[in-house]
Amino acid sequence: MSSKNNVNPDYYKQGGRNRPDETTPHGNRPLSERDQQTRDRWEERQKDKKNAETEEKNAETDEKKSEAEE
């Protein structure tokens, strides 16, 4: 190992290639509270966006129906 590396090799050399706090695969790790809050916010925004698009489409169809009736 080069003498110019500024890492502590004992920190990274524990059993495998993962760092010590990464014992489970990334996809199977439970979400932290902060990550869960972020995911919840994202899902809420997506729902709001979808609802807004649906309302916009409904408004357009209502306008077309009222124009057709006149």
C-alpha positions as CSV (number, residue, x, y, z in Angstrom):
1,M,0.0,0.0,0.0
2,S,1.3,3.5,-0.8
3,S,2.4,5.6,2.0
4,K,0.5,8.6,0.5
5,N,-3.0,7.1,1.1
6,N,-4.8,9.0,3.8
7,V,-7.2,6.2,4.8
8,N,-7.2,3.8,7.7
9,P,-7.0,0.4,6.0
10,D,-8.4,-1.4,9.1
11,Y,-11.6,0.6,8.7
12,Y,-12.3,-0.8,5.3
13,K,-11.0,-4.3,5.7
14,Q,-13.8,-6.2,7.5
15,G,-14.8,-9.4,5.9
16,G,-15.8,-8.1,2.5
17,R,-15.8,-5.1,0.3
18,N,-18.6,-3.3,2.1
19,R,-17.9,-0.7,4.8
20,P,-18.6,-1.7,8.3
21,D,-22.1,-0.3,8.6
22,E,-23.2,-1.8,5.3
23,T,-23.7,-5.4,6.3
24,T,-26.9,-6.0,4.4
25,P,-27.3,-5.4,0.6
26,H,-28.4,-1.9,-0.3
27,G,-31.8,-2.9,-1.6
28,N,-32.7,-4.9,1.5
29,R,-31.7,-2.3,4.1
30,P,-34.6,-0.7,5.9
31,L,-35.1,3.0,5.2
32,S,-34.0,5.5,7.7
33,E,-36.6,7.9,9.1
34,R,-35.3,10.7,7.0
35,D,-35.4,8.6,3.8
36,Q,-38.9,7.4,4.6
37,Q,-40.1,11.0,5.1
38,T,-38.5,11.9,1.7
39,R,-40.2,8.9,0.0
40,D,-43.6,9.9,1.6
41,R,-43.2,13.5,0.4
42,W,-42.3,12.3,-3.1
43,E,-45.4,10.0,-3.3
44,E,-47.6,12.8,-2.0
45,R,-46.3,15.1,-4.7
46,Q,-46.9,12.5,-7.4
47,K,-50.5,12.0,-6.2
48,D,-51.1,15.7,-6.2
49,K,-49.6,16.0,-9.7
50,K,-51.8,13.1,-11.0
51,N,-54.9,14.6,-9.4
52,A,-54.2,18.0,-10.9
53,E,-53.8,16.4,-14.4
54,T,-57.1,14.5,-13.9
55,E,-58.9,17.7,-12.8
56,E,-57.5,19.5,-15.8
57,K,-58.7,16.8,-18.2
58,N,-62.1,16.8,-16.6
59,A,-62.4,20.5,-17.0
60,E,-61.5,20.3,-20.6
61,T,-64.1,17.6,-21.3
62,D,-66.7,19.6,-19.4
63,E,-65.9,22.7,-21.6
64,K,-66.2,20.6,-24.7
65,K,-69.6,19.2,-23.6
66,S,-71.0,22.6,-22.8
67,E,-69.8,23.9,-26.2
68,A,-71.4,21.0,-27.9
69,E,-74.7,21.6,-26.1
70,E,-74.9,25.2,-27.2
